[in-house]
Amino acid sequence: MVKVDKNFVNTMYSVEGKVALVTGATGALGRVAAKAYGYAGAKVFLTGRNANKLQELVDEFQAEGIDCAFFAADPAKEEDVDALVKAAVEKYGRVDILFIAHGFNKPCNILEQSVADWQYIMDADCKSVYIVLKKVSEQMVAQLGGAEKVASGQGGKIVVVTSQRSKRGMAGYTGYCTSKGGADMMIASAACDLSAKYGININAICPTVFRSELTEWMFDPESAAYQNFLKREPIGRLAEPDDFVGYIIFLSSNASNFITGAACDCSGGYLVC
Ligand SMILES: NC(=O)c1ccc[n+]([C@@H]2O[C@H](COP(=O)([O-])OP(=O)(O)OC[C@H]3O[C@@H](n4cnc5c(N)ncnc54)[C@H](OP(=O)(O)O)[C@@H]3O)[C@@H](O)[C@H]2O)c1
């Protein structure tokens, strides 16, 4: 248990000097999260499948003074993830924070969807989360050097982006909702495996729609999609990736040491109406 003193309160949101591994770093939220960790003084190890985009990001971040590097990997392939963790440890010696922000969807009515397409979504959004979560957790446990009981949050912080769709169904979403719901349950179960003994906190954040290349079309205020969404968004607008930075830093820092296994709402109030 942490004793609350002035120093703890003044530093509880700090991720300074930590090593943060970010998947889906080439995506809308992964990019913002990676930059936020960098601005907050963390060393950032970026990954995604697209090496060219990752190189561009690293160039951009380094020009802003962020200590970062990348390794291209497919999170659904075990051998890629093994190589990714090895590369991160070779570069920075350890991994303190894992932020999982890769994801994929291809909506399709179940009657028209092929089993292969459904499986692809499951692999991209659920199996891949398992592989990255498992491999990075193994690394975090190894870093403890056999310590028997580690204080909450001191073994590492893992934050996984799932979705409000992990909690409710939607037409054409038998792949996406199932995989995101599975990821939420995976996080809850992994927290039971890892938090008490190894001090690794694992949480999901569950957004509704935020701006990305894929969702940009929904942000036209005149569109029916936008208007319909607003009826269920008490906060009065759809989200930008930047809206989640506070939550991400909170869940990655000592401020959230007593939170684990949670699927955290960050939906602008979507849940309550
Ligand atoms: N945008 C939204 O409205 C919204 C709402 C709720 C939840 N989410 C979830 O939030 C996370 C981030 O979303 P985002 O909008 O920032 O995503 P995004 O901009 O679409 O980027 C996601 C990244 O994931 C990687 N990716 C794409 N397909 C993949 C696959 N088949 N396997 C592995 N990686 C793949 C891509 O990087 P590479 O091509 O470099 O691998 C891509 O840059 C995702 O998990 C998404 O499901 C999004």
The ligand as an ORCA input file, in Angstrom:
! r2SCAN-3c Opt
* xyz 0 1
  N     -11.956      4.855    -33.855
  C     -13.008      4.532    -33.116
  O     -14.088      5.141    -33.227
  C     -12.910      3.433    -32.092
  C     -13.947      3.286    -31.170
  C     -13.839      2.303    -30.178
  C     -12.735      1.485    -30.119
  N     -11.748      1.643    -31.055
  C     -10.576      0.775    -30.924
  O      -9.489      1.584    -30.540
  C      -8.256      1.055    -31.071
  C      -7.543      2.138    -31.864
  O      -8.431      2.579    -32.868
  P      -7.986      3.650    -33.957
  O      -9.237      4.249    -34.507
  O      -6.906      4.499    -33.418
  O      -7.439      2.652    -35.053
  P      -6.823      2.959    -36.500
  O      -6.558      4.404    -36.684
  O      -7.725      2.250    -37.464
  O      -5.435      2.224    -36.371
  C      -5.318      0.936    -35.854
  C      -3.945      0.400    -36.118
  O      -4.023     -1.010    -35.921
  C      -3.225     -1.658    -36.897
  N      -3.995     -2.692    -37.559
  C      -4.946     -2.568    -38.509
  N      -5.399     -3.750    -38.904
  C      -4.721     -4.673    -38.184
  C      -4.722     -6.075    -38.132
  N      -5.494     -6.803    -38.940
  N      -3.921     -6.685    -37.254
  C      -3.111     -5.978    -36.454
  N      -3.037     -4.636    -36.453
  C      -3.846     -3.989    -37.317
  C      -2.794     -0.628    -37.941
  O      -1.392     -0.453    -37.882
  P      -0.435     -1.219    -38.920
  O      -1.124     -1.267    -40.236
  O       0.817     -0.423    -38.900
  O      -0.270     -2.575    -38.302
  C      -3.467      0.656    -37.535
  O      -2.605      1.746    -37.598
  C      -8.661     -0.158    -31.907
  O      -8.536     -1.308    -31.126
  C     -10.133      0.099    -32.205
  O     -10.849     -1.101    -32.403
  C     -11.811      2.584    -32.031
*
